[in-house]
Amino acid sequence: MSTTETVTKNARKSAKKSQGKVSNQGQQAPLEPAAVPAPSSAPPAAEPEVPVLQLQGKEVVLPPSPTLKAQTLTFEDVPLEEEYSKVAIIGCGFSGIAASIAMQDHFKEEDYTVVEGHHEVGGTWYANTYPGCASDIPAPWYSLSTDLNPNWSKFHPPQAEMGEYLKRVVDQRDIRRHVRFNSRVVKVQWDDDREVWKSTVINRETGRKYVLVSNIVFMGQGILVYPKHYEAPGIRDKFKGRYIHSAEWDSSIDLKDKNVIVIGNGCSAVQLVPSIAPEVKNVTQLVRSEQWLIPPPGKEVFASYKKLWSKSNFLMKVFRFLIFLGSESRAPMFNARNPLSYFVEKFFTWKARRHMQNNVPKEYQDIVIPKFRLGCKRMIVDNYYSKALHRENVNLSQDEIDYVTEHHVHTKAGKTYPADVIVACTGYDLDIGLNATPVYGRRGACVQERWKVEGATAYDTVLVDNCPNFFFLVGPNAGTGHSSVIFAIENEIMYIKKILDPVMKGKAHTVEVKSSAYQKWRESVQDALKTTVFGTPYGGCVSWYAKNNVNYTTYPWSQVYFWWRTKFPNWKDLKYTPVESKKSV
C-alpha cells in the first residue's frame, strides 16, 4: 500500500485541520509524527564554520534575508504537527514556478505545496528593489518558454516588471493556492523508516512550526540570497548617516542632494550609480577591481522584436532561439581546451575593449578596463553606466576605505569623502546561501557537511547520492557565464521530468544517482573548470565564481551540452527502488 493510502482516522482529522490554502486533493497525513532522527556525525569541516542556519537543541537560528530580520525561534517539547503533500517545492522564484508548472502540465499532479519565505512570489525579483535593478539578460530569453511575454517594455526590463511577469504567471496558472508564504524550511530530512522526506517549516510571522511530509522535494531557493556586507572600522557604530546593502534596499531612504558612497562595481553597482546620479549631490564609487563592460543590443533589435517577433508564440520562440545562438557563440572563449577559444576570445574582447575605450571617460579607463580575460568575472551589460561616468557629480576611485567617522569616509590613500549614505554593492555570501537549509539524506548524512569537505556538487546540477527523490534547481555548477539561467532551469526541469516519470506513474518508489556516478561527475566538473576563465589562474582574476580553487557556481561546458545531457539522461548512472520494496508508514 502506498504512503498516501496508509492512514488512520486520527491522521485524517489532523490533515483536514491543517490543509489551509493548499489543496491536498484528498491526500492524508501519515500516522503519528515520527521523531526526526539525529544527524550522523559529519566529518570535520575543511574550513571555519560560516554563520548560517543553526539547530541549537530546541532553538533554530534563522539568518536575515533581504526582507526578513534574523530570528531565533524555539521548538516545543511536543512533536510537531505533520502535514502531507506528495511534492514539496522550496522557493517560489523562477525555479519553484517552473517546477510547479511541470507538476501541473506534465505530471497532471495537483498535490504539491510550495514553501516561500517572502510575502510574495518572485524570489530575487521580489527581494531586490535597489534603484536601477533590472535584468541584464534580454527578457525574451530571460523568461519561461512555457509563458512567453510579447509586451516587454525594454530588452532589459526593470525589477518591478520582472516581478509582475512572475506574479502574472503564478495567477494565470492558479499556482498561488499551493503557496505557503512567509515560511522558511529550516531543515529537510529523509526518514529511513517511513521512506519519506520531512521538511521542518516555520512561519516567520505567526511562529507556527510544523513538518511537511512528502515523497518528493524540489530545492529551488537559490544561493544568491544573503548579502555580503562590507566591514570597515566605524561603518556600523560611528557613522551617523545610513549604511545599507543594495540587496536590502529601503525605499524610504531619501537620496536627494545627499553625498553617497557606493562600494563595488559589479552588476548591482553598475545599475545603481546611473539611477541615483541625477538626484544626489555627489556619488563617489569606490571600485574594487576592473570589470568588462559589454555593449547592449541595439535599439533596433528590440524595435524589431516589438514590431515583428512578438506577433505570435512561434515567432517569439524563433527570436528566443536567435538570442540563444548569439549568446552561445561566446561559449568557446571560456574554455582553453576549445580549438575556437583563441579566435572567439579575441573578437569579443576587441568588441568589449573598443566599447569601453569609446564610452568610458579617459581618466577612468585605467581603473575600469580589465587586464584579465573576458568572462573571468561576470560580464556586465553597459546600458547606462559609462554615460553616467561623464556626469560632474559622479566620481570613480580605486581607493580603499580605511575607516569611517560620523560624516566622512577616510581612505587608505589619505583622502576624505563626505558621506550621508553608504551603499555596499558587495554581492552575496555564497557559503550562507549554500548552507542555509541543511539536507539530511539516508542514514542522517548531511549534504552540506559533506560539501564542506569535498566541495559542493550535484550530478547534472540536480542530484546528490543518498538523497532519493530530491532535486536541486539551479544547484551547484548550474550557473552560466554567458547565457540565461532560465534556460538552465528549464533544462533541469526537462531532466527531472524524464527521470521522475517512473516514480510519478507508480512504476518505481524512488530515483537517485549512484554514488560512483556522483563522484565521477564531481571530478570531471572540477577538472573541466580548471581550464575555463571562471575565476581561475587561466582567467587571470579573483572572482566569486570560485573559492579556494573550487568552483561550484558555473557550468564548465556549453549550454548546448547542458541541454544534450538533460535531454538524454544517462540511465546507467541512476538507480530506482521498486514499488514492492518500500516500507509502510
Backbone hydrogen bonds, N-H to C=O, Kabsch-Sander energy under -0.5 kcal/mol:
donor,donor_aa,acceptor,acceptor_aa,energy
5,E,2,S,-1.0
6,T,2,S,-1.4
7,V,5,E,-1.2
12,R,8,T,-2.1
13,K,9,K,-2.2
14,S,10,N,-2.3
15,A,11,A,-2.5
16,K,12,R,-2.2
17,K,13,K,-1.8
18,S,14,S,-1.3
19,Q,16,K,-0.8
22,V,19,Q,-1.2
24,N,22,V,-0.7
27,Q,24,N,-2.5
28,Q,4,T,-0.6
29,A,11,A,-0.6
40,S,444,G,-1.2
52,V,50,V,-2.5
54,Q,61,V,-1.0
56,Q,54,Q,-0.8
56,Q,59,E,-2.8
57,G,55,L,-0.8
58,K,56,Q,-0.6
59,E,56,Q,-2.2
60,V,73,L,-2.5
61,V,54,Q,-2.5
62,L,60,V,-0.7
62,L,71,Q,-3.4
65,S,68,L,-2.7
68,L,65,S,-0.8
71,Q,62,L,-2.0
73,L,60,V,-2.3
73,L,71,Q,-0.5
75,F,58,K,-4.4
81,E,209,K,-0.5
83,E,211,V,-2.6
85,S,213,V,-2.5
87,V,111,D,-1.3
88,A,216,I,-2.7
89,I,113,T,-3.1
90,I,88,A,-0.5
90,I,218,F,-3.1
91,G,89,I,-0.7
91,G,115,V,-2.9
97,I,93,G,-2.5
98,A,94,F,-2.4
99,A,95,S,-2.4
100,S,96,G,-2.1
101,I,97,I,-2.4
102,A,98,A,-2.0
103,M,99,A,-2.1
104,Q,100,S,-2.0
105,D,101,I,-3.3
106,H,102,A,-1.3
107,F,102,A,-2.1
109,E,103,M,-3.4
110,E,108,K,-0.5
112,Y,110,E,-1.7
113,T,87,V,-2.6
114,V,178,H,-2.6
115,V,89,I,-2.8
115,V,113,T,-0.5
116,E,114,V,-0.6
116,E,180,R,-2.6
122,G,92,C,-2.6
125,W,122,G,-2.1
126,Y,123,G,-1.8
127,A,123,G,-2.2
128,N,124,T,-2.2
129,T,127,A,-0.7
133,C,130,Y,-2.1
135,S,157,P,-2.2
139,A,155,F,-3.1
141,W,138,P,-1.8
142,Y,138,P,-2.1
143,S,141,W,-1.0
147,D,144,L,-1.2
152,W,149,N,-0.5
159,Q,133,C,-2.7
162,M,158,P,-2.0
163,G,159,Q,-2.8
164,E,160,A,-2.3
165,Y,161,E,-2.0
166,L,162,M,-1.9
167,K,163,G,-2.3
168,R,164,E,-2.4
169,V,165,Y,-2.1
170,V,166,L,-2.3
171,D,167,K,-2.5
172,Q,168,R,-2.8
173,R,169,V,-1.8
174,D,171,D,-1.0
175,I,170,V,-2.8
176,R,170,V,-0.8
178,H,175,I,-2.4
179,V,176,R,-1.9
180,R,114,V,-3.4
181,F,179,V,-0.7
182,N,118,H,-2.6
183,S,116,E,-2.7
183,S,180,R,-0.5
184,R,202,I,-2.8
186,V,184,R,-0.7
186,V,200,T,-2.6
187,K,200,T,-0.9
188,V,438,P,-2.4
189,Q,198,K,-2.2
190,W,440,Y,-2.6
191,D,196,V,-3.1
192,D,190,W,-0.8
195,E,191,D,-2.3
196,V,191,D,-0.8
197,W,214,S,-3.4
198,K,189,Q,-2.9
199,S,197,W,-0.5
199,S,212,L,-2.6
200,T,187,K,-2.7
200,T,198,K,-0.6
201,V,199,S,-0.6
201,V,210,Y,-3.1
202,I,184,R,-2.5
203,N,208,R,-2.8
204,R,182,N,-2.8
204,R,202,I,-0.7
205,E,182,N,-0.5
207,G,203,N,-2.4
210,Y,201,V,-2.1
211,V,81,E,-2.8
212,L,199,S,-3.1
212,L,210,Y,-0.5
213,V,83,E,-3.5
213,V,211,V,-0.8
214,S,197,W,-2.5
215,N,86,K,-1.3
216,I,86,K,-1.6
217,V,469,N,-2.4
218,F,88,A,-2.8
219,M,217,V,-0.5
219,M,471,F,-3.1
220,G,90,I,-2.2
220,G,218,F,-0.9
225,V,223,I,-1.7
226,Y,223,I,-0.6
228,K,427,G,-2.6
229,H,227,P,-0.8
235,I,232,A,-2.1
238,K,234,G,-1.3
239,F,234,G,-2.2
240,K,406,E,-2.5
241,G,406,E,-0.6
242,R,420,D,-2.1
243,Y,241,G,-0.5
244,I,422,I,-2.4
246,S,424,A,-2.3
248,E,245,H,-2.0
249,W,246,S,-1.0
251,S,249,W,-0.6
253,I,250,D,-1.8
255,L,253,I,-0.7
257,D,279,E,-2.6
258,K,255,L,-2.0
260,V,258,K,-0.7
260,V,282,N,-3.2
261,I,421,V,-2.8
262,V,260,V,-0.5
262,V,284,T,-2.7
263,I,261,I,-0.5
263,I,423,V,-2.8
264,G,262,V,-0.6
264,G,286,L,-2.5
266,G,425,C,-0.5
270,V,266,G,-2.4
271,Q,267,C,-1.3
272,L,268,S,-2.6
273,V,269,A,-2.6
275,S,271,Q,-0.7
275,S,272,L,-0.7
276,I,272,L,-1.9
277,A,273,V,-1.9
279,E,276,I,-1.4
280,V,276,I,-1.6
281,K,258,K,-1.6
282,N,258,K,-1.7
283,V,393,N,-3.1
284,T,260,V,-2.8
285,Q,283,V,-0.6
285,Q,395,N,-3.2
286,L,262,V,-2.9
286,L,284,T,-0.6
287,V,285,Q,-0.9
287,V,397,S,-3.3
291,Q,368,V,-1.6
293,L,291,Q,-0.6
294,I,292,W,-0.5
294,I,380,I,-3.0
301,V,298,G,-1.4
302,F,298,G,-1.1
303,A,299,K,-2.3
304,S,300,E,-1.9
305,Y,301,V,-1.6
306,K,302,F,-2.4
307,K,303,A,-2.2
308,L,304,S,-2.7
309,W,304,S,-1.4
310,S,305,Y,-2.2
311,K,308,L,-1.5
312,S,309,W,-0.8
316,M,312,S,-2.3
317,K,313,N,-2.2
318,V,314,F,-2.0
319,F,315,L,-2.4
320,R,316,M,-2.5
321,F,317,K,-2.0
322,L,318,V,-1.9
323,I,319,F,-2.2
324,F,320,R,-2.6
325,L,321,F,-2.4
326,G,322,L,-2.0
327,S,323,I,-2.7
328,E,324,F,-2.9
329,S,325,L,-1.3
330,R,327,S,-1.3
331,A,328,E,-1.2
333,M,330,R,-1.3
334,F,331,A,-1.8
335,N,332,P,-1.4
336,A,531,T,-3.2
338,N,335,N,-1.4
341,S,338,N,-1.9
344,V,340,L,-2.6
345,E,341,S,-2.8
346,K,342,Y,-2.2
347,F,343,F,-2.0
348,F,344,V,-2.3
349,T,345,E,-2.6
350,W,346,K,-2.2
351,K,347,F,-2.2
352,A,348,F,-2.3
353,R,349,T,-2.9
354,R,350,W,-2.5
355,H,351,K,-1.8
356,M,352,A,-2.3
357,Q,353,R,-2.8
358,N,354,R,-1.9
359,N,355,H,-1.1
360,V,356,M,-2.7
364,Y,361,P,-2.0
365,Q,361,P,-0.7
365,Q,362,K,-0.9
367,I,364,Y,-0.6
368,V,364,Y,-2.1
369,I,365,Q,-2.4
373,R,539,G,-2.5
376,C,373,R,-1.9
380,I,292,W,-2.3
382,D,294,I,-2.7
383,N,381,V,-1.3
388,A,384,Y,-1.8
389,L,385,Y,-1.5
390,H,387,K,-1.4
391,R,388,A,-1.8
394,V,391,R,-1.3
395,N,283,V,-2.7
395,N,393,N,-0.5
397,S,285,Q,-2.3
402,D,410,H,-3.3
403,Y,410,H,-1.8
404,V,233,P,-3.1
405,T,408,H,-2.4
409,V,417,Y,-2.8
410,H,403,Y,-2.7
411,T,415,K,-2.8
412,K,400,E,-2.8
414,G,411,T,-1.6
417,Y,409,V,-2.8
419,A,407,H,-2.7
420,D,259,N,-3.2
421,V,259,N,-1.9
422,I,242,R,-2.9
423,V,261,I,-3.3
424,A,244,I,-2.5
424,A,422,I,-0.6
425,C,263,I,-2.6
425,C,423,V,-0.8
426,T,424,A,-0.6
429,D,226,Y,-3.3
430,L,428,Y,-1.0
433,G,429,D,-2.0
434,L,430,L,-2.6
435,N,431,D,-1.8
436,A,432,I,-1.1
440,Y,188,V,-3.0
441,G,439,V,-0.6
441,G,445,A,-2.7
442,R,466,N,-2.6
444,G,441,G,-1.5
445,A,442,R,-1.7
447,V,439,V,-3.0
447,V,445,A,-0.5
450,R,446,C,-1.7
451,W,447,V,-2.3
452,K,448,Q,-1.7
453,V,449,E,-0.8
453,V,450,R,-0.9
454,E,450,R,-2.8
455,G,451,W,-2.4
459,Y,463,L,-2.8
461,T,458,A,-2.9
462,V,459,Y,-2.4
463,L,459,Y,-2.3
467,C,464,V,-1.1
469,N,511,V,-2.7
470,F,467,C,-1.3
471,F,217,V,-2.5
472,F,462,V,-2.8
473,L,219,M,-2.7
475,G,461,T,-0.9
477,N,552,Y,-2.2
478,A,475,G,-1.8
479,G,553,T,-2.3
487,F,484,S,-0.8
488,A,484,S,-1.1
489,I,485,V,-2.5
490,E,486,I,-2.5
491,N,487,F,-2.0
492,E,488,A,-2.4
493,I,489,I,-2.6
494,M,490,E,-2.2
495,Y,491,N,-2.2
496,I,492,E,-2.7
497,K,493,I,-2.6
498,K,494,M,-1.5
499,I,495,Y,-2.3
500,L,496,I,-2.6
501,D,497,K,-0.9
503,V,500,L,-0.7
504,M,500,L,-2.5
505,K,501,D,-2.1
506,G,503,V,-1.5
507,K,502,P,-2.4
508,A,502,P,-1.5
509,H,577,T,-3.5
510,T,577,T,-1.0
512,E,575,K,-1.8
514,K,573,D,-2.9
518,Y,514,K,-2.3
519,Q,515,S,-2.4
520,K,516,S,-2.0
521,W,517,A,-2.4
522,R,518,Y,-2.4
523,E,519,Q,-2.3
524,S,520,K,-2.3
525,V,521,W,-2.6
526,Q,522,R,-2.0
527,D,523,E,-2.1
528,A,524,S,-2.3
529,L,525,V,-2.2
530,K,526,Q,-1.0
531,T,528,A,-1.0
532,T,529,L,-1.7
533,V,334,F,-1.4
535,G,376,C,-0.6
535,G,533,V,-1.7
536,T,533,V,-0.6
540,G,536,T,-2.0
541,C,536,T,-0.9
543,S,541,C,-0.5
546,A,543,S,-1.5
547,K,550,V,-2.6
550,V,547,K,-1.6
552,Y,550,V,-0.6
553,T,545,Y,-0.7
555,Y,479,G,-2.9
562,F,558,S,-1.7
563,W,559,Q,-2.5
564,W,560,V,-2.4
565,R,561,Y,-2.6
566,T,562,F,-2.0
567,K,563,W,-2.2
568,F,564,W,-2.0
571,W,569,P,-1.3
573,D,570,N,-2.0
574,L,571,W,-1.4
575,K,512,E,-2.7
577,T,510,T,-1.7
581,S,578,P,-1.3
582,K,579,V,-1.3
